[in-house]
Amino acid sequence: MNDAVGTIFGFLGGTIVSCAEGYRALEHPNPKRVYYRLSEAKWFLALRWCEQLDTPAGILNYEGQLSFYNAASLRMGEENFLPACHRQQIFQQCLGLPLGQSFHYPLSRALTAQVVEVTGVEVDPRFGRVALVRLLVQE
């Protein structure tokens, strides 16, 4: 018997269990859904993290692009949520911190002031770190 079968761990408020076929995310609506790679189960939980928030949130990749953002971000507009001119700087700051550590990044514009919380996580080791970004303050 493989020692890894039955291993349970948490990721972004979810739970991943290893099984003989691969990995299961317990929060998946289909309880029989098996992911063949751990990174696929982690991506599911990262997307779920974004979707469950009522405030704008997204996943920022190393290219400075929002690879995913939730419905609140869509309503607000991708550029209003996280202006492209700030994305590379946000990601570079994220790289300098230990995985899982967060920091606040102020976005000030002429009429509004926003603060986003940024957390670095590794979902897929093939692509490196991503930054989870969520809006905290909007005035």
Disulfide bonds with the S-S distance in Angstrom:
none
